[in-house]
Amino acid sequence: MLARMTWIALGTLLMLIAGCAALTQKREREAQRAYPPVGRLIDVDGTRVHAWVRGSGPDLVLIHGAGGNLRDFTYQLTGRLTERYRVIAFDRPGLGWTGRLPGYGGPGGAQGESPQEQAALLQAAADRLGVRNPIVLGHSYGGAVALAWGLSRPDDTAALVLLAPVSNPWPGDLGFFYDVTGSALGGAVVVPAITALASKAQIESALEGVFAPQPAPAGYANHIGPGLTLRRAALRANGQQVRTLRPHIVEMSQRYRDALTMPVEILHGAADATVGLSIHSEVLVDQLRDARLTRLDGVGHMPHHADPAASVAAIDRAAARAGLR
């Protein structure tokens, strides 16, 4: 009897796993059909890079944060910019429609592309697009990539605009979610279950947490396509990149003062509970030679949505300070 019950339990478990796998694949296919690439797909030595390019004027590169994609900017920010700038928005490696760099990815992986490696990939794609002396804007994790961009190309980066940027070492860890999705075991076992089972209510709750204390804008979720983020490969990429970020930030922060001499505009919400103002931007402004910090009272982690006019003003100030206006 015990052996029979064991076989029944094993059979039930295998059926559940098979059903979960089928649902996972179905949800990924649906997300990719609903949210296809909106820009150009550029091959960079075998890695696909998704770039959205519109407008005319000085080059302005936009780099999104953790778990997002370039649609975060096309929701409402880019429409305020394309009449005066040539705007180039990228998906970062493993997110949106950009592929991962060779040697990264897979369910058993535990390492993520560094900000320096991500910047190098996006720079190579930007070179293919004829980008020269750009203003580089980065939000959150994308702020770390923007800083890496400036560190590697100080003489060909007109200015940096940093929105709630990850810029300095932080105390403690980043929480259970990244420990799980960024680990080899979690990537292989837990991530497929998240892809298959995440509900609309859970997605909306996560978005509200990112935007707090502001609400998520109406229609934002439908525009950005959370299903793209919930794909297994994207969840693993995001978890691995965030989980392994801190040592790279430690190393980068030691070089800010000497290498980053271009104008830098920093915009940070005083109510940001995701990337703390006092840990990051209030320290960063004193590490740089030509930086200005704008604090937005009552604003959380998404300043370009909470106050898009302030974000555009920061870009315009950076352009003027760099002699592009």
C-alpha positions as CSV (number, residue, x, y, z in Angstrom):
1,M,0.0,0.0,0.0
2,L,2.8,2.4,0.9
3,A,4.6,1.8,-2.4
4,R,1.3,2.3,-4.3
5,M,0.7,5.6,-2.5
6,T,4.3,6.7,-3.2
7,W,3.8,6.1,-6.9
8,I,0.5,7.9,-6.9
9,A,2.1,10.9,-5.2
10,L,5.0,10.9,-7.6
11,G,2.7,10.7,-10.6
12,T,0.6,13.6,-9.3
13,L,3.8,15.7,-8.8
14,L,4.9,14.9,-12.4
15,M,1.5,15.9,-13.7
16,L,1.7,19.2,-11.8
17,I,5.2,19.9,-13.1
18,A,4.1,19.2,-16.6
19,G,1.0,21.4,-16.3
20,C,3.1,24.2,-14.8
21,A,5.6,23.9,-17.7
22,A,2.8,24.1,-20.3
23,L,1.3,27.1,-18.6
24,T,4.7,28.8,-18.4
25,Q,5.3,28.4,-22.1
26,K,1.8,29.6,-22.9
27,R,2.2,32.8,-20.9
28,E,5.6,33.5,-22.4
29,R,4.2,33.1,-26.0
30,E,1.2,35.3,-25.2
31,A,3.5,38.1,-23.7
32,Q,5.8,38.0,-26.8
33,R,2.9,38.2,-29.2
34,A,1.2,41.1,-27.2
35,Y,4.4,43.1,-26.8
36,P,6.7,42.6,-29.9
37,P,9.8,44.8,-30.5
38,V,8.9,48.4,-31.1
39,G,12.3,49.4,-32.4
40,R,15.3,48.0,-34.2
41,L,17.1,44.8,-33.4
42,I,20.8,45.2,-33.8
43,D,23.3,42.4,-33.9
44,V,26.4,43.1,-31.8
45,D,28.8,40.2,-32.2
46,G,26.0,37.7,-31.9
47,T,24.0,39.4,-29.1
48,R,20.7,41.0,-30.1
49,V,20.1,44.6,-28.9
50,H,16.7,46.3,-29.1
51,A,16.9,50.0,-29.7
52,W,14.0,52.6,-30.1
53,V,15.1,55.6,-32.0
54,R,13.1,58.8,-32.7
55,G,13.5,62.5,-33.1
56,S,16.3,64.9,-34.1
57,G,18.9,66.9,-32.3
58,P,21.6,66.1,-29.8
59,D,21.8,62.4,-29.0
60,L,20.0,61.3,-25.8
61,V,20.4,57.7,-24.6
62,L,17.9,56.3,-22.2
63,I,18.6,53.2,-20.0
64,H,15.9,51.7,-17.9
65,G,15.9,50.2,-14.4
66,A,15.6,46.7,-12.9
67,G,12.9,44.5,-14.2
68,G,11.8,46.9,-16.8
69,N,12.3,47.6,-20.5
70,L,12.5,50.6,-22.8
71,R,8.7,50.9,-22.8
72,D,9.0,52.5,-19.4
73,F,10.3,55.6,-21.2
74,T,7.9,55.5,-24.2
75,Y,4.9,55.7,-21.8
76,Q,5.1,59.4,-21.5
77,L,8.7,60.7,-21.3
78,T,9.9,60.3,-24.9
79,G,7.0,62.3,-26.3
80,R,8.3,65.3,-24.5
81,L,11.8,65.0,-26.0
82,T,11.8,63.9,-29.6
83,E,11.2,67.4,-31.0
84,R,14.5,68.6,-29.5
85,Y,16.7,65.4,-29.2
86,R,17.4,62.2,-31.1
87,V,16.2,59.8,-28.4
88,I,17.8,56.3,-28.3
89,A,16.2,54.0,-25.7
90,F,17.7,50.6,-25.2
91,D,16.5,47.3,-23.5
92,R,19.3,46.2,-21.2
93,P,20.7,42.6,-21.5
94,G,18.2,39.9,-20.8
95,L,15.3,42.3,-20.5
96,G,12.7,43.4,-23.1
97,W,14.0,42.2,-26.5
98,T,17.8,42.4,-25.8
99,G,19.6,39.1,-25.5
100,R,22.1,38.2,-22.8
101,L,25.8,38.3,-23.3
102,P,27.7,35.1,-24.1
103,G,28.4,33.1,-21.0
104,Y,25.4,34.3,-19.0
105,G,21.9,33.0,-18.6
106,G,20.4,29.6,-18.3
107,P,18.4,28.1,-15.4
108,G,21.5,27.1,-13.5
109,G,23.3,30.4,-13.7
110,A,24.0,32.6,-10.7
111,Q,26.0,35.5,-12.3
112,G,24.7,38.6,-14.1
113,E,26.2,41.0,-16.5
114,S,28.0,43.8,-14.7
115,P,27.1,47.5,-15.3
116,Q,30.4,47.8,-17.2
117,E,29.6,44.9,-19.5
118,Q,26.1,46.2,-20.1
119,A,27.4,49.6,-20.9
120,A,29.9,48.2,-23.4
121,L,27.2,46.3,-25.2
122,L,24.9,49.3,-25.4
123,Q,27.8,51.5,-26.5
124,A,28.5,49.1,-29.4
125,A,24.9,49.2,-30.5
126,A,24.9,53.0,-30.2
127,D,28.0,53.1,-32.4
128,R,26.1,51.2,-35.0
129,L,23.4,53.9,-34.8
130,G,25.9,56.7,-35.3
131,V,25.5,58.0,-31.7
132,R,28.2,60.7,-30.8
133,N,28.8,62.5,-27.6
134,P,25.4,61.7,-26.1
135,I,23.7,62.7,-23.0
136,V,23.2,59.4,-21.1
137,L,20.2,59.1,-18.8
138,G,19.8,56.1,-16.5
139,H,17.0,55.3,-14.0
140,S,17.6,53.1,-10.9
141,Y,19.8,50.2,-12.0
142,G,20.1,51.9,-15.3
143,G,21.8,54.8,-13.4
144,A,24.6,52.4,-12.5
145,V,24.9,51.5,-16.2
146,A,24.9,55.2,-17.2
147,L,27.7,55.8,-14.7
148,A,29.6,52.8,-16.1
149,W,29.1,54.3,-19.6
150,G,30.6,57.6,-18.5
151,L,33.5,55.9,-16.7
152,S,34.4,54.0,-19.9
153,R,33.9,56.9,-22.3
154,P,34.5,60.1,-20.4
155,D,35.6,62.0,-23.5
156,D,32.6,60.9,-25.6
157,T,29.8,61.5,-23.0
158,A,28.4,65.0,-23.1
159,A,26.6,64.7,-19.8
160,L,24.8,62.3,-17.5
161,V,21.2,62.5,-16.2
162,L,20.6,60.1,-13.3
163,L,17.1,59.4,-12.0
164,A,17.1,57.7,-8.6
165,P,20.4,56.1,-9.5
166,V,22.0,53.1,-7.8
167,S,25.5,54.7,-7.3
168,N,27.0,53.7,-4.0
169,P,27.3,50.6,-1.7
170,W,24.3,50.0,0.5
171,P,24.0,48.3,3.9
172,G,22.3,44.9,4.2
173,D,21.0,42.7,1.4
174,L,18.3,43.3,-1.3
175,G,15.7,40.8,-0.1
176,F,14.4,37.3,-0.6
177,F,13.1,37.8,-4.1
178,Y,16.5,38.6,-5.6
179,D,18.2,35.9,-3.5
180,V,15.8,33.3,-5.0
181,T,15.5,34.5,-8.7
182,G,19.2,35.3,-8.8
183,S,20.4,31.9,-7.5
184,A,21.0,28.8,-9.5
185,L,18.5,26.7,-7.6
186,G,15.8,29.4,-7.5
187,G,16.4,30.1,-11.2
188,A,15.8,26.5,-12.1
189,V,12.9,25.7,-9.7
190,V,11.1,28.9,-8.4
191,V,11.3,31.1,-11.5
192,P,9.2,28.9,-13.8
193,A,6.5,28.8,-11.1
194,I,6.5,32.6,-10.8
195,T,6.1,32.8,-14.6
196,A,3.3,30.3,-14.6
197,L,1.4,31.4,-11.5
198,A,1.8,35.2,-11.0
199,S,-1.6,36.7,-10.8
200,K,-2.8,40.1,-12.1
201,A,-3.4,41.2,-8.5
202,Q,0.2,40.3,-7.6
203,I,1.5,42.2,-10.6
204,E,-0.5,45.3,-9.7
205,S,0.7,45.1,-6.1
206,A,4.3,44.9,-7.2
207,L,3.9,48.0,-9.5
208,E,2.2,49.9,-6.7
209,G,5.2,49.1,-4.5
210,V,7.6,50.5,-7.1
211,F,5.7,53.7,-7.6
212,A,4.8,54.4,-4.0
213,P,3.8,56.8,-2.5
214,Q,2.4,57.8,-6.0
215,P,0.0,55.3,-7.6
216,A,1.0,53.5,-10.8
217,P,-0.3,55.7,-13.7
218,A,-3.4,54.5,-15.5
219,G,-2.6,52.2,-18.4
220,Y,1.1,51.8,-17.4
221,A,1.0,48.1,-16.9
222,N,-0.7,47.5,-20.2
223,H,1.9,49.7,-21.9
224,I,5.1,48.2,-20.5
225,G,4.0,44.6,-20.7
226,P,4.7,42.9,-17.3
227,G,4.5,39.6,-19.1
228,L,7.8,40.4,-20.7
229,T,9.4,40.8,-17.3
230,L,7.8,37.6,-16.1
231,R,9.4,35.4,-18.7
232,R,11.8,32.9,-17.2
233,A,14.9,34.3,-19.0
234,A,14.0,37.9,-17.9
235,L,13.4,37.0,-14.3
236,R,16.7,35.1,-14.1
237,A,18.6,37.9,-15.8
238,N,17.1,40.6,-13.5
239,G,17.7,38.5,-10.4
240,Q,21.3,37.6,-11.3
241,Q,22.2,41.2,-12.3
242,V,20.8,42.8,-9.1
243,R,22.1,40.1,-6.8
244,T,25.7,40.5,-8.1
245,L,25.6,44.3,-8.4
246,R,27.1,45.5,-5.2
247,P,30.8,44.6,-5.8
248,H,30.7,46.4,-9.1
249,I,29.3,49.5,-7.4
250,V,32.0,49.4,-4.8
251,E,34.7,49.4,-7.5
252,M,33.0,52.0,-9.7
253,S,32.4,54.5,-6.8
254,Q,36.1,54.7,-6.2
255,R,36.6,56.2,-9.7
256,Y,33.8,58.7,-9.9
257,R,35.7,61.8,-8.9
258,D,38.7,61.4,-11.2
259,A,36.9,60.1,-14.3
260,L,33.4,61.7,-14.3
261,T,34.2,65.3,-15.1
262,M,31.2,65.9,-17.4
263,P,28.1,67.8,-16.2
264,V,25.8,65.5,-14.2
265,E,22.2,66.2,-13.2
266,I,20.7,64.0,-10.5
267,L,17.0,63.8,-9.8
268,H,15.8,61.8,-6.7
269,G,12.6,61.5,-4.8
270,A,12.8,62.2,-1.1
271,A,10.3,59.5,-0.5
272,D,12.1,56.8,-2.5
273,A,12.0,53.6,-0.4
274,T,13.7,51.5,-3.1
275,V,16.9,53.4,-3.8
276,G,17.5,55.6,-0.8
277,L,18.3,59.2,-1.4
278,S,20.7,59.5,1.5
279,I,22.6,56.3,0.6
280,H,23.0,57.1,-3.1
281,S,22.4,60.5,-4.6
282,E,23.3,62.6,-1.5
283,V,26.6,60.8,-1.4
284,L,27.1,60.8,-5.2
285,V,26.7,64.6,-5.6
286,D,29.7,65.1,-3.3
287,Q,31.8,62.5,-5.2
288,L,31.5,64.3,-8.5
289,R,33.2,67.5,-9.7
290,D,30.3,69.0,-11.7
291,A,27.0,67.5,-10.3
292,R,23.7,69.0,-9.3
293,L,21.1,67.2,-7.2
294,T,17.4,68.0,-7.4
295,R,15.4,66.6,-4.5
296,L,11.7,66.0,-5.2
297,D,9.7,66.2,-2.0
298,G,7.0,63.5,-1.6
299,V,8.2,61.6,-4.7
300,G,9.1,57.9,-4.7
301,H,11.2,55.8,-7.0
302,M,9.8,56.8,-10.4
303,P,10.5,60.5,-10.7
304,H,10.1,60.5,-14.5
305,H,6.5,59.4,-14.1
306,A,5.7,61.4,-10.9
307,D,7.2,64.6,-12.3
308,P,8.1,64.2,-16.0
309,A,8.5,68.0,-16.4
310,A,11.3,67.9,-13.8
311,S,13.0,65.1,-15.7
312,V,12.8,67.0,-19.0
313,A,14.1,70.1,-17.2
314,A,17.1,68.1,-15.9
315,I,17.8,66.9,-19.4
316,D,17.7,70.4,-20.8
317,R,20.0,71.7,-18.0
318,A,22.5,68.9,-18.8
319,A,22.4,69.8,-22.5
320,A,22.9,73.5,-21.8
321,R,25.8,72.8,-19.4
322,A,27.4,70.5,-21.9
323,G,27.2,73.2,-24.6
324,L,24.6,71.3,-26.7
325,R,22.0,74.0,-26.4
